[in-house]
Amino acid sequence: MESDANGRVDPFSRKLDYLCSEVVRALKAIETLQRRFFPPTIPSLQEEIRPLLPSLDQARRDTRKIEPSRGFEGVRNVLDTSAGLVAEALELITTSSRSDMEQTVIQVLQGLRKSCRAQEQLFPLRRALPTIDRFFLEPEVRDRASELDPDPPPRAASGLHHVGTGRDPYARGAYSLYVPESYDGSQAWPLVTALHGGFGHGRDFLWTWLREARSRRFLLLAPTSSGTTWSLLMPQIDGAAITAVLDQVREKWNVDSDRMLLTGMSDGGTFALANGLQGDSPFTALAVVSCVLPPADLEKARGKQIYWVHGALDWMFRLEIAQRDAKVLEQMGADITLRVVHDLSHTYPRDENARILSWFDPGLGSFHRA
């Protein structure tokens, strides 16, 4: 916050900080809702977050009434745009029909996409707004923002990169890459490649892992399938595209070829298995969530490192299927760990990221100072 010579905080700074707090509060609530998403509980989840919308709208109105401090006009405008996207997300989530469950699920998913777009708008504001900066860091390292996000960054090539989108931010076959601002190229860094679920997009799924990438220092790649989902019946189609993207990334950034994780949710998890179980796969480990075993050649599964997360409440792929598939992989010689999460349905468990990273690379399981 800005203050005058007497240490008093000016009214605009107070309102701006309050709007930041309301935006972050709503985003955290949406993140919690996404983790707990289970069709039978949607009505109760809606009731929990419904009060956030009027509070957010009031904070936006209050901030608009006050003349912004010099140099903060642009910040206020971007924050207001982001808050508008969050408000749209809340509106979509809380007004979905209770009588048409299919439409309800679709509308909630649309709301979650809006929240991803809001985060993309907010991220560049982190240097000006400490509340936003803390949101994009794990709690354990929020006192190290200047170290993890130096000013200026060591390399211009750090930050967010969206490739192949052109005029369409949600073009199929595109990819998004996040290179943490603390990257300077002097050391090889781990790479996590995260595959979205069916009808998803890498530009959105990136935010499922960005906080961890920024806090723990690894490169994060989120490709997008060429079709509405991954080419499960012809894995060579999207497989070749991922290989081409990896070549581009490894040519420009210093990637540790011994620490390359391929992870994915739902269809993305199934495709991660289809891709990673190939004998010539460059990935050193696979971490899949809420998926099924694809029709793949399992003769090459021997020795593969696989971490499988599945929810006991999964309504799309029943737990029994995952248990059966994990047993098949084990019999074929894979080194597989199946983690059953008892309160998880068919949704991405953001709170499992730290456990996945610890399994993949103990160095990423804790927070090391430079």
N, C-alpha and C positions, 0 to 999 in steps of 0.2 A: 504494500500500500504506500501511496505517496502521502507525505505530511508536510505541514508548513513549518515556518521557523520556530514556532512554539510547540512543535511536536503533535499538533492536531491533525488527524486524518481528514482529508477533504471529502465532502459528501459523495463525489463521483467514485472515488476509490472504494468507499464503503459499499456502495451499491454494486460496483463491478465485482468486488470480492464476494458479495452475497450471491450474485448471479452465478459466479463460478461454483460456489458451494452447492447451489441448487442443481446445476447441471451435473456435477460430479455425483451428487446424491442420487439423482435419477438414473444416471448411467450404471452406478453400482447396483441399484435396485433391479434394473433390467438385466444386468449380468447374473444376479441371484435368481431372477425368474427364469432365465434361460437354463441355468444349471438345474433347477427344480422342475423344468417343463415336463409335464405328464398330462395328457389330455383330460383324464378325470378330475385333476386338481386345478384346471385352468380358472374356473370361477373364483376360487379362493385366492389364487395368485393375482387375479385382476383386482380384487378388493384390496389387497395389500398395497398395490402401487397406485391405485386410483387417486389418493390424496396428493400425490406428487405433482400432478398436472396443474391444478390451480395455483400451487405455490410457485412453480416454475414460471407460469404465465405472469403472476404478479411481480416476480423478480425482473422479468423482461420489461414490463411496463415501467417499473420504478427506474430502471437503468436508462431507459429511453428519455425520461423526463429531464434528466440532468445533463448539462453541457459537459462533454468529455474533457478530461485534462489534455493539455497540449501533447501531441504525439500519440495519444491513445484513441484517436478517432477510428483508425483502422482496426485496432484490437477490439474495440467495442462492437463494431459492425460484424466482424468475423465471429465473435463470441455470440452475438445475437442470432446470427444465421445458424450456428451450431445448436444453440438452445432451441431454435425453431424446429430443427430436425429431431431433437430429442423429444420435443413436445408432440410432433407428428408420430413418433414411435410410441409414446405413451397413449396417444389417442387411438392408434391402430390396435394396440394390445388390449386396451380396456373397453373398447366399444364393440369388440367382435361378438357375433351372435352366440348365444348359449344353446340354441336349438339345432344349429347346423355345425357339427363338430368338424367336418372337413374344412368348411369355410373359416371356422375359428382358427384352426391350425395354420391355414394359409395366411390369415391376417396377422397372427402373432409373428410368423416368420418374416412377413413384410416389415413389421415393426422392428424386429431385430436387425434387419438390413439397414433401416433408417439410423439405428444407433451406431452402426459401423460407419456410415457416411458422416455422422456427427463427429466421431472420433478422428476421422481423417481431416476434418476441418479444424478440430481443436489442437491437434498435435503441433502445428507450427507456432501456437501461442504459448507453448510451455516455457519459453525463455522470459516472457513478459508476465506470466501469471503463475506464481508458485503453486497454487492449488491444482492447476492443470498439470504442472510438472510432476507433482507427487502422484497424481492419478496414474501416470504412465510409468511409474516405478514400483517395484515391490517394496513393501514396508521396511524390509531389512536394510535397504540402501537409500532411503529417501534423504539421508543426511549427506549423501555423496553425489548430489546432482551435478556439481561443478566438475567432478572427476569423470563421471560417466557421460557428461554432455559438455565438453570443453568449448570455450568460446575464444577464437574460432575453432571449429572441428579440425582435427589433424589432416584430414583429406577431404577434398571437395566431393569425392565419390561416396561419402557416407550419407545416411538419410534414406528417405523413401524413394523408390524407383518403380514406376508403373510403365511397363513395356508392352507395346502391341495394342494399346487401347485406342489410340488415335482420337477421333472425335467421340467415340463411344466408350465411356468409362467402364462399361461392363461387356466389352467385346469378348467373345469366346476365343480360347487359344492364347490369351494374353498371360502375363505373369507379373506379380508384384514381388519386390525384393526390399528388405530392410537391412541396411548396414548400420549398426550402432555408431553413434557419433564419436565414440571413443576408439574406434578402429583406426589404426594408422598404417597397417600393412606390414609392420615389422615382424609379426608373428603369424603363423597359420592359425586360423580360427575354425572352430567346429561349424558345420552347416546343418541346419534343420530345414527339411523340405516338407511342408505341410499341405496335404491334399484335402480340399473341401468335400462336402457331401453332395449328393444328387441335387441338381438345380441350384447349387451354390456357386460362389465365385471366389477366386483367390484374393481379390482386393478386399473382400469382407473377412475371409478366414484368417488373413494376416493378423488381424487385431486379436485373435484368440491366443497368439503367441508373442506379440510385440513387447509387452511389458517384461516378459521373461528374457527376451533377446536383449533388450536394452540394459536390464539389470545384471544379467549373468554373462554378457558378452559372447554372443554367437550370431552368425549370419542367418537370416531367416528368409526362405524362399517359399512363395505361395503361388504355384502355377494354377491356371484355369483350364478345365477340360475343353476339348474342341467342340463337344456337343453339350447338351444339357446335363449330362453326367459323363463319367469316365468310360472309355471304350472297353468295357469289361469283356465283351465277346471277341474283340479284336485288339488285345492290349498293345500290339505293336504300333497302333496309330498314336495314342497319347504317350506311349512309352518313348517313341522316337522324338516326340516334341519335348518331353522332359529331358531326354539326353541332350538335345540341342541347347536347351536353356542352361543346363548344368555346364556345358562346354563354354558358353558365354560368360557365366558367372565365374568359373574357375580361371578363365583367361584374364579377367580384370581384377579379381580379388584373391587374396591369399587364403585358400581353403585347405584345411587339414584333411587330406584324403583318407586318413585313418579314423576320422570322427565325422561321419556323414550319416545322419539319421533321416529316415523316410517315415513319416507319420501321416495318418489320415483318419477321417471320421466317416462312418457309414460306407457309402460307395467309395469314398476316398480311402478308407481303410482296406476294403476289398481290393481296390486297385493297387494299393501299396503292397499287398501280399502278392498280387499277380506280377508286379514289376520287380519287387525285391527278391522273389524266389527264383528268378532267373540266375543262371550260373555266372553271367557276366555283369551282374548288377554292381554299380559303384558304391551302393549304400552299405555301410558296415553294420547297421542295425535297423530293425523295423519296430515301430510302436503303433498299434492299430486300435481303434476305438469303435465299438458297436457295429461290427461288420460280420461278414461270413467268408468262408474260404472259397476262393474263386476256382473255376475249372482250370487248374494249372498243372504243370508237370512237377510233381512233388519229389521226383528223384533228386532234385537239386536243393532240397530243403535241408539236407544234413548239414549241421554246424551253423545254420542261420540263427542269429540272435533276434528273438521276437518277444515283444512285451504286448500282451493283449488285455485291454480294459473293456469290460462288458458290464452292463447294468442288469441287476436282477429284475428290474421293472421294464426292460426293453420290450416294447409292444410291436416293433417291426421285425427284429431278429431275436427270437426267444433265447434265453440263456442256455437252454439245453442244446441248441444248435452250436453255440460258441464252445461249449464244453466238449461236444463231439468233435468239432473241427480242431480244437486245440489238442485233443488226444491223437487225432490223425497225424498232425504235424509232429507231435512228440514221437510217435511210432516211426515216422520217416527220418528221425534223427535231428530234428530242429531243437535248439535250446530255447524252449518257450516257457514264459511265465504268464499265467492267466490270472488277472486280478478281477475279482467280482466285487462290484460296488453295489451295496444292497439298496441304496435310495436313488439309484440312477436309472432313468428310463432311456429313451432313444434321443439323447442330446449330448452335446459336448461338455465333458467335465473339466472346466478350466482349472479347478483345484487339483487336478491330477498332474498338471504340467510339471510341477516340481519333482514329483515322484518319478515321472517318466525320465526327466533329465538326470536325476540321480542314478537311475538304473543304466541309462545310456553312457554317462560319463561322470564319474564321481567328482571331477573338477567343476562340473556345472551344477552339482548338487549343493554347493556352498558358495558363499560370496567372498571372492578373493580381492584384495586391494592390489592396485597396480604397483 
